[in-house]
Amino acid sequence: MPMPSNIRLDTARPDDAEAILAVHRAAIRGTAVGFYAPEIIDAWAPLPVRPEHVDALALRVENGIEEAVVARRRGAGIVGFGSFVPGRRELRAVYVRPDYGRMGIGAAMLAALELRARKYGLKELVMDASLNAEAFYLRHGFVTERTGEHLLSGGLRMACLRMRKPLAGR
Ligand SMILES: CC(C)(COP(=O)(O)OP(=O)(O)OC[C@H]1O[C@@H](n2cnc3c(N)ncnc32)[C@H](O)[C@@H]1OP(=O)(O)O)[C@@H](O)C(=O)NCCC(=O)NCCS
């Protein structure tokens, strides 16, 4: 599905960090909640959003450690974001506010991130995908390599899937 015309993709700015983390929490709590135990959801999407998490994300965006795109809707602010870490050829995130789900926003952000990754000269992207998102990534050319675990802050481990996608040339 093509993305709605009143939504545009933008490079994330450091001062988007707070809105990005609000989308992150809403996406997990609205979409992933049936796939994980409540204590995993709480550790993955802790509320309230803490200022040190906002500052840490703003810094990663500012210094280019994390390349992020946001989906903005006029009047509604940021409704989705995605990012990758060039130095690790790692797709870090694609998150869409649940009330904007299945409108093509995730797919459009993923395409934009892949384009940027190719500009960095990356030949592939790897990621730890959450269980709820596997169908989305399979639909977009990722393959599942194996099951794994992702260590959350606080020490809990969440089940995830190691996925990989080769990027087309040039
Ligand atoms: C995964 C996520 C980013 C998808 O975003 P989205 O904007 O809803 O996805 P799109 O509308 O672009 O979907 C494109 C296609 O992907 C597939 N897809 C997306 N979500 C799916 C789902 N929950 N189940 C099955 N297929 C799905 C479909 O083929 C869809 O096309 P269709 O709607 O025409 O059938 C979103 O559901 C989300 O934020 N989830 C919670 C956060 C999360 O776990 N992110 C991944 C962390 S690794």
The ligand as an ORCA input file, in Angstrom:
! r2SCAN-3c Opt
* xyz 0 1
  C       6.237     -4.036     12.263
  C       5.700     -2.629     11.978
  C       6.859     -1.642     11.940
  C       4.991     -2.618     10.608
  O       4.652     -1.262     10.273
  P       3.398     -0.920      9.349
  O       3.487      0.517      8.954
  O       2.143     -1.349     10.031
  O       3.661     -1.860      8.092
  P       3.169     -1.641      6.578
  O       1.797     -1.029      6.575
  O       4.218     -0.901      5.831
  O       3.116     -3.168      6.090
  C       3.633     -3.574      4.861
  C       3.398     -5.062      4.706
  O       4.139     -5.786      5.695
  C       3.364     -6.924      6.125
  N       2.950     -6.747      7.526
  C       3.036     -5.633      8.275
  N       2.603     -5.857      9.541
  C       2.236     -7.153      9.577
  C       1.707     -7.997     10.580
  N       1.484     -7.556     11.840
  N       1.422     -9.280     10.282
  C       1.609     -9.746      9.026
  N       2.129     -8.989      8.011
  C       2.447     -7.717      8.292
  C       2.127     -6.960      5.234
  O       2.452     -7.708      4.086
  C       1.963     -5.471      4.888
  O       1.253     -5.268      3.696
  P      -0.376     -5.249      3.721
  O      -0.789     -4.343      4.842
  O      -0.724     -4.725      2.368
  O      -0.792     -6.664      3.972
  C       4.677     -2.197     13.053
  O       3.668     -3.202     13.156
  C       5.249     -1.983     14.429
  O       5.636     -0.866     14.765
  N       5.293     -3.028     15.289
  C       5.737     -2.912     16.693
  C       7.171     -2.533     16.843
  C       8.130     -3.604     16.432
  O       8.107     -4.698     16.959
  N       9.005     -3.260     15.487
  C      10.027     -4.135     15.043
  C      11.172     -4.168     16.006
  S      12.409     -5.303     15.413
*
